[in-house]
């Protein structure tokens, strides 16, 4: 495969998912065809494989995508979401379906095209890469928390040392000097 496109993996309802339009583009079919096959084979997709986004989730996604696309106009890998395409499909009639990793693989099985089968491996690898990045981020955050804790302990110890050194660093008090010689008492 000469040019592998990136797949947009989103977090909706605390699950990593791919929207139907992105999945259809990767599998080389229209969103309509993917959803058609999905409806015909609905029994193969339990709730943890695919779910339809709510109106609120859909509005939130649309605003996020619009913001992303406005700031990333020079990127070649722009969203394939039907709501953002210029010209056609700007306004979807139905809310999109979100497919989890298992749902995306099951979608390749129901499409039965050579491209869908080949790209299913790509989709699974994208989910695996996402999981690895999240695990790496968690490890980094854990290490940063450990460093922060150590720095706080060191800061406290240094503060104590400083408090003990302050009296030693202060200039000595001027003590009255005994004068040499004979002095008349006034």
C-alpha positions as MATLAB code, in Angstrom:
seq = 'XXXXXXXXXXXXXXXXXXXXXXXXXXXXXXXXXXXXXXXXXXXXXXXXXXXXXXXXXXXXXXXXXXXXXXXXXXXXXXXXXXXXXXXXXXXXXXXXXXXXXXXXXXXXXXXXXXXXXXXXXXXXXXXXXXXXXXXXXXXXXXXXXXXXXXXXXXXXXXXXXXXXXXXXXXXXXXXXXXXXXXXXXX';
ca = [
       0.000    0.000    0.000;
       1.658    3.205   -1.179;
      -0.315    5.791    0.776;
      -1.947    4.793    4.022;
      -4.452    7.286    5.256;
      -4.862    8.023    8.921;
      -8.052    6.950   10.551;
      -9.734    9.293   13.017;
     -10.352    7.480   16.306;
     -12.593    9.455   18.631;
     -13.630    9.036   22.231;
     -17.380    8.956   22.689;
     -19.011    7.693   25.873;
     -15.541    6.813   27.137;
     -15.038    4.374   24.238;
     -12.624    4.608   21.327;
     -14.701    4.623   18.141;
     -14.638    5.366   14.419;
     -17.608    7.127   12.825;
     -19.438    5.415    9.987;
     -18.285    7.954    7.376;
     -14.602    7.544    8.322;
     -14.922    3.764    8.343;
     -16.700    3.767    4.985;
     -13.935    5.907    3.449;
     -11.254    3.539    4.721;
     -13.149    0.503    3.423;
     -13.712    2.171    0.047;
     -17.502    2.255    0.162;
     -20.040    5.006    0.612;
     -21.423    5.759    4.039;
     -24.847    4.839    2.697;
     -23.615    1.381    1.630;
     -21.887    0.756    4.961;
     -24.987    1.742    6.924;
     -27.195   -0.301    4.612;
     -25.146   -3.446    5.264;
     -24.992   -2.571    8.944;
     -28.810   -2.406    9.172;
     -29.169   -5.711    7.297;
     -26.748   -7.399    9.700;
     -27.736   -5.571   12.884;
     -27.699   -8.796   14.969;
     -23.929   -9.009   14.466;
     -23.423   -5.671   16.246;
     -24.206   -5.661   19.960;
     -24.186   -2.302   21.775;
     -20.502   -2.629   22.616;
     -19.676   -2.963   18.883;
     -21.709   -0.037   17.493;
     -24.064    2.670   18.676;
     -25.722    5.717   17.189;
     -24.457    9.010   18.585;
     -26.962   11.259   20.323;
     -27.935   14.640   18.909;
     -25.821   16.373   21.582;
     -22.780   14.193   20.830;
     -23.232   14.823   17.120;
     -23.366   18.616   17.593;
     -20.273   18.463   19.776;
     -18.422   16.420   17.132;
     -19.482   18.764   14.348;
     -18.158   21.796   16.185;
     -14.887   20.004   17.009;
     -14.391   18.950   13.393;
     -15.189   22.414   12.082;
     -12.644   23.930   14.461;
     -10.039   21.343   13.510;
     -10.569   21.778    9.788;
     -10.393   25.567    9.969;
      -7.064   25.435   11.802;
      -5.661   22.618    9.678;
      -6.521   23.800    6.183;
      -3.078   22.899    4.885;
      -3.261   19.304    6.052;
      -3.811   16.773    3.301;
      -5.531   14.305    5.615;
      -8.743   16.178    6.341;
     -11.891   14.759    7.832;
     -13.975   12.481    5.703;
     -17.015   13.080    7.861;
     -19.990   13.610    5.594;
     -21.064   16.625    7.625;
     -17.957   18.532    6.626;
     -17.557   17.677    2.956;
     -17.973   20.613    0.684;
     -20.748   20.348   -1.858;
     -22.507   17.160   -0.905;
     -23.499   15.658    2.402;
     -22.894   18.842    4.339;
     -26.055   18.244    6.318;
     -26.628   14.641    7.284;
     -30.173   13.422    7.514;
     -29.311   10.867   10.209;
     -26.937   10.879   13.132;
     -23.790    8.839   12.500;
     -23.048    5.424   13.909;
     -19.949    4.933   16.018;
     -18.064    1.634   15.658;
     -15.739    0.304   18.342;
     -12.668   -1.728   17.406;
     -14.699   -4.949   17.281;
     -17.503   -3.246   15.406;
     -15.073   -1.936   12.783;
     -13.770   -5.455   12.212;
     -17.293   -6.825   12.026;
     -18.141   -4.129    9.452;
     -15.334   -5.444    7.232;
     -16.861   -8.911    7.512;
     -20.309   -7.771    6.382;
     -18.970   -5.692    3.476;
     -17.110   -8.697    2.042;
     -15.035   -6.679   -0.392;
     -11.326   -7.346   -0.874;
     -10.525   -3.782    0.126;
     -12.639   -4.011    3.285;
     -10.888   -7.205    4.318;
      -7.447   -5.724    3.644;
      -8.275   -2.455    5.378;
      -9.721   -4.209    8.428;
      -6.150   -5.044    9.424;
      -5.285   -1.362    9.036;
      -8.208   -0.331   11.252;
      -7.282   -2.841   13.958;
      -3.680   -1.621   13.878;
      -4.898    1.971   14.264;
      -6.819    0.982   17.388;
      -3.776   -0.893   18.727;
      -1.556    2.146   18.064;
      -4.036    4.350   19.894;
      -4.047    1.975   22.873;
      -0.230    1.889   22.945;
      -0.039    5.692   22.887;
      -2.492    5.917   25.759;
      -0.484    3.356   27.731;
       2.739    5.272   27.042;
       1.078    8.514   28.137;
      -0.126    6.849   31.330;
       3.407    5.618   32.062;
       4.830    9.087   31.422;
       2.218   10.702   33.674;
       2.986    8.193   36.421;
       6.713    8.947   36.167;
       6.049   12.708   36.212;
       3.967   12.284   39.369;
       6.853   10.398   40.982;
       9.307   13.149   39.988;
       6.927   15.804   41.304;
       6.647   13.987   44.637;
      10.445   13.713   44.888;
      10.851   17.403   44.074;
       8.355   18.342   46.774;
      10.246   16.226   49.308;
      13.539   17.812   48.253;
      11.994   21.268   48.371;
      10.827   20.670   51.921;
      14.271   19.379   52.979;
      16.010   22.357   51.345;
      13.650   24.760   53.097;
      14.560   23.206   56.460;
      18.285   23.473   55.699;
      17.869   27.094   54.648;
      16.003   27.938   57.854;
      18.876   26.459   59.859;
      21.530   28.293   57.827;
      19.917   31.744   57.988;
      21.109   32.459   61.565;
      24.608   31.291   60.656;
      24.748   33.496   57.587;
      23.628   36.643   59.384;
      26.432   39.096   60.246;
      27.548   38.894   63.878;
      25.942   41.329   66.274;
      28.033   44.343   67.195;
      29.084   43.823   70.785;
      30.173   46.882   72.797;
      33.962   46.995   72.704;
      36.045   47.611   75.731;
      37.931   50.753   75.245;
      41.603   50.710   75.896;
      43.134   53.269   78.204;
      41.962   55.511   81.028;
      38.564   57.161   80.708;
      36.950   59.503   83.118;
      33.465   58.609   84.066;
      31.100   61.231   82.940;
];
